[in-house]
C-alpha cells in the first residue's frame, strides 16, 4: 500500500468546532485511512456529536468515494457521555444536510445489539467502537460485531489510554494486541487500530512509530493553533467589553466619585483654635 498524507479541511468545523475535543486529535489519521484504503462500508457504534463520523465523511466526500457511512446510536446518552435530548440528533442531521448532502450517510437510532442483526457476516470494512466504555460493554460490542467485519477489515477503539472514570477499554485492548496486529496512538485519550489481516496492512504496521509521531504532532499543532486563535478571540471580546463599560455614563460617574473620594481623604480637617 502506497500511503498518501493529505491536508484536509473539515467543513463540519464551521458548525461544530471540535478542536481540543476528545476525538479531534485522531481525525487526521482517520481521514488519511479512509482516503488510502477506500472502504466500501464504515459502521460506527456511538456517534454522539459526530466528530469521528464527519471526519470519515469528509474523506469520502473529498475522495469521491462510494463508501456507505452508518452511524449507530440511541442519542439518549449513557453514564459516561451523560444523558442528552433530541437536540444532539437534530444537530448532526443538520450538519449532514448542510455539508455532506451527497455523501451516503445513514443515522440508525437503535441499540448496538439490535442494529447488529441487520448486518451480514463479512459486510463491514471499518468498524469504529465508541459506545459505553466499561470493560464488559466494549468486550460485548467487540465480540458481537467481530464477524461482521471483513477478513481484511479494520476495527477502531477509542479511549484505550483512559484508566479512570470506570473505563475498561484499555484492558480489552491489551488482550486484543496479543491476538491481532495493531497500532496505537496515545494522544487524544488513545486510539487503537486493529487489523484482521497483517499482510494487507503491513506498511502501516511496519511504520507505526512514524505514524504515531506524525499524527500526534499534527494533532498537537492543530490544537495549539486553535488555542492561540481562541485566546485572540477572548482578548478581543474582553477589549470590546471594556470599551463598552468605559463608554457607559455610569463608568464616568464612578471614576468621578473615586476622584472625589480620594480628594476628600487628602484634605486634613481644620481643628478649632488653629
Secondary structure by P-SEA (a helix, b strand, c coil): cbbbbbbccccccccccccccccccaaaaaaaaaaaccccbbbbccccccaaaaaaaaaaaaacccbbbbbbcccccccccccccaaaaaaaaaaaaccccccbbbbbcccaaaaaaacccccccbbbbbccccaaaaaaaaaaccccccccbbbbbcccccccccccaaaaaaaaaacccccccccccbbbbbbcccccaaaaaaaaaaaaaaaaaaaaaaaaaaaaaaaaaaaaaaaaaaaaaaacaaaaaaaaaaaaaaaaaabbbbcccc
